[in-house]
Amino acid sequence: MKFCRKMTLQHSVSTHPNLNVEKQMISEMALRAIRHWTEHRPQWVEELKEAGRLEEVAQSAADQATVEIDSLMASGLQRHEAEEIAMNQYITTPPTDDQDWEMLETEEDRQRQAGYAETIRATRVQTDQ
């Protein structure tokens, strides 16, 4: 089962109050993002809801996290390590008020992620010896 599996949610059975549409395709990771942001950035969530972009931004963050997870795993990290890095980059640390998710994929971001990945690999090598 892929980490970012898509599923159909119906409004009447939705477990999340911010999903106020009749039928919405959204990933489990996007739902995690919405729950986290609702708790830690409620004003930002309200602004996204008012703009009608909450689900779109959450899914964009989830999609980017999934790509990052796949990339990190291809470079040798284990799934849980890759998920931790990607979740911190795209889900639990939302953009500042003057950023949007599309702006996060910069050369600086890629270098920071490569540094995280290298640190985790080095730590794993030390503990395996």
PyMOL commands that set and color helices and strands:
alter all, ss='L'
color gray80, all
select helices_A, chain A and resi 11-13+28-40+42-50+54-74+79-91+101-104+107-128
alter helices_A, ss='H'
color red, helices_A
select strands_A, chain A and resi 6-10+23-27
alter strands_A, ss='S'
color yellow, strands_A
deselect
rebuild
show_as cartoon
